[in-house]
């Protein structure tokens, strides 16, 4: 069941972070996929292509976009996929890598209201995404104005003067909030490589948000070219 970000913002203070990963969730059947592909593990350049399942066939939607990813490329993340046993490049907190894998998407968000079909939450200056691995709020967006014991020293402001988060989408990387395994991964606005997110222009991210359908169970699949085939097979997708 999909839970809206606005609900999470209100109730996450009552939950402790998971200490260790649980079993992988089954990959849900999806009719919308965002495929992000890079040339190798180290580049910060990638391409983004949308796909939609129509008449039992995956069809391209829109033009391929040239986007930016982590400044240090990609590393295997935590999502719906199985990571190869021999994988050596693993996503960690602060490594400047975007996560490799199959991921569900959380809510879209932004600085101002945006009337779209997909769940969307308005961010304020008091919304923090906690990237402190010692905190029980690690990898969660919280309302810092709520009455709570603040146990974190490091966080991202979800609204600030730059337009990076003017529009964005939550990527459900590290859904069990495993400490130091990477946090606060989004798709958002930026024209240069990131610390681990996927970045594009304002027009491009808005088009993505408008395109997303809640009942489509949209998935993000991203990896270097050498790993894409295996992930598509795991997802049961033939493109």
Protein Blocks (a to p, Z undefined) as FASTA:
>chain_A
ZZdfklmmmmmmmpccdfbdcddddddddfbdcddddfblmbcbdcddddddeehiacde
hjaddddddfklpaddddfbccdfklcbdcdehklpaceddddddddddfbdcddfbdcd
dddfklccdfbfkbckgoiacdfkbgcddfbfbdcdfbdfblklmpccdddehklopghi
aghiacdddfbdcfhiacddfklmmmmmmmpcfklopacddddfklmmmmmmmnopaZZ
